[in-house]
Every structure is written in C-alpha cells, then in structure tokens.
Amino acid sequence: MKTALAGLILAFIMPSYGVLKRFANQRDELTVSSVKAEGVTAVSPVLAKDVAALLGTTWNSGELNVNASLAVRFPGRCRLELTSPESTKTLAATWASGKKHSEGGDVPALAVATEQACALLSIKSGDEGATRDALVRHLASLKVDTRVVSLARFNGTVSYLVGQKADGQAQLWVYKDRFLPSRLKFTDEGGTAWDVRFSDYTSQATGEAWPRVIEVLKGNEPQLRVMILNADLKADLTNVKF
C-alpha cells in the first residue's frame, strides 16, 4: 500500500522542464517594468562589525539594523544599497546584464543577495522560450542539475526542488503553488556555500514582482536579512546607477 501511494505521489511531480517553463512564464507575464523600494536590513552579528565600519556607524552587539534601498529595472538590472542615518556613506551592490559591481566596500553576502535575486526575478522577455533559456543558463553556471526535480518542504509550504537532493548540491527551490523561487543553494568559485531564501510574495508593497524578505546564509550561518517596507512599481529610475 505504501509503495502504491508513493508511486501515486511521484506521478504528480511536474517534470523539471515544466517547472522552469512555468517559472519563466510567470516572470514574462509581469506588467511591472521597474521597482523602487525602501526597507531595512538586519545584518547578523558575524558580519555587523565589518558593515558598521564600512558605513561609519556604531555597533556594540547583536544585529546591526540599517536602511535598505532597492532599485530594479526589468529585465536584468538591480541595485541594492545599505545606508545609516549616522553617516553619509553607502554600501551598494549592482547586477546589470550579468555583470556585478560593488561600491563602498566588499560585502559578499550583499553581492550574493543582489546577483541571485536579480538573476532569478528580473529576467523577462517577449520572445518565446527566451526567459526559460536564460534561467537555465544561470542555473547551469551555478551547477544546478536542471534535469532532476523532487518535492521538498520549506517555510511551511511545498516546493519543487530542482537539482540533486543530497546535501551540498546546488539547488533551486520553487514554491509549488506560485512558481516563484523560495530558495537557492550553491557553492561559489571560491568554495563558499550560499543559501539564499525568498519569502512573502503577497505583500501589498511588491506583490509577485519581488519578495518582501530575502535572507542570505553563508553555509548555515545567517549573514543578512533584507525586508521591504514600501515600494513604487512605476518608479522613474533614470538617475539610478546600475
């Protein structure tokens, strides 16, 4: 009976091609062309001292809370800034057409948050299959095995897990009910393992254009958490430096 039930469940797992196609179609159907958002970033204690020094602000213990500003121009251009009311300094990470850049100092977790969120969420094309192809190319660069799919639970909901399921393998997790990214796990060229988590696509601020919360972990160690508080989905980004 258990074997039969397991077979029945597996029969309803969508093939990875279908998962990535639905993901891509969801992005292509967005009517949003730009996002300008404001929020806060909670920097974990392991990173807080370095970020505070770069921003010229004070930190004693616990999380460091700073301001966050996000700008996204579809397709493929994103900028995430961290600032503090205590100084005029800015930390920024940009990702534009596949090229990344940092300003104000090197904070790998900030760069990872910007690059991976932008690569997954700002892709968009009017050409049939182009968005899916771009998604597959990006996942291949992270060594995600896009031929394999299974089900997994994350944030209390079921996701499709694209990639090998074993620990340490590169994986893209996609919310089963919304076909939006819930998690991305990969190891960079320097051998550092990253875990990027996306949650709350139901907020009034950004809807499905962007998650309200993005968390970045280095291995199992939290690095930072970006939370969007308000957003303009028709913003003029002419003066934004991507």
Phi, psi and omega in degrees: 000316180297321179296318180295320180294318178298320178295323180293319179296315180298329181297338182261008175278120180294138176301153183301325179301317181292322179298312181291328177293316179295320175304308182296318179298323180297321178289320181295332183279353178297136176266354180282136178246347179205154177222131171234116187230151176237149180188208180226155174235127174263114180265128184293157181304328182293340183246345190300319182299315181293316181294319179300319179295318180293326181272350181071036180239171183265149175207134180246312180195167179073196179288149173257121180258123180228168179281148178233141177226128182240136173230131180227127172243119180278138355265147162078023177226124182218147176219128178238123183243145171243133178220167177225141177295349181275351181207174178257005182283154181225137169253129183220146173231133179235155175219116184224116178052041176089358180249134181251153182207144178239148178228140175087355181142164183261111175236094186307321181296324178293318178296319180296316179302314183291310183298311186286321176297318181293318181296327182270324192255338182263002177290140184189136181206151176269354182270135181303122176083351185292320181293317178298318179299319179295320178296315180297320179297318180295315179297323178296324179294337178265001180069031172281127178280096186283003177275346189247137178217146176210181177252144178210160181251133180212138181056032177079006180229165181272135176235152165282132177255109179266121183124172177294139188277344184296150177302140178090354179272148176290135186214144167247126176255134183232124179306127186295328185271345186234347182055045174237149184294136175250335184196146175223124179239132180199167175243127184281179185295338179272001179090008179272130179271133181237148178226109182252126186241137184239130180214155178066084173262016183250005182290151178292337183294310188235343182056220182276358179292327185200143178289151178288331183231132171234128179242142178236129175241142174256107192067238175255009187258117179302140179247304178204159179225118181260126182237121179277132180254323177208156184208153174245115183269009176228034187288148172271114184252024184304322185265006180279134180268100179271000000 
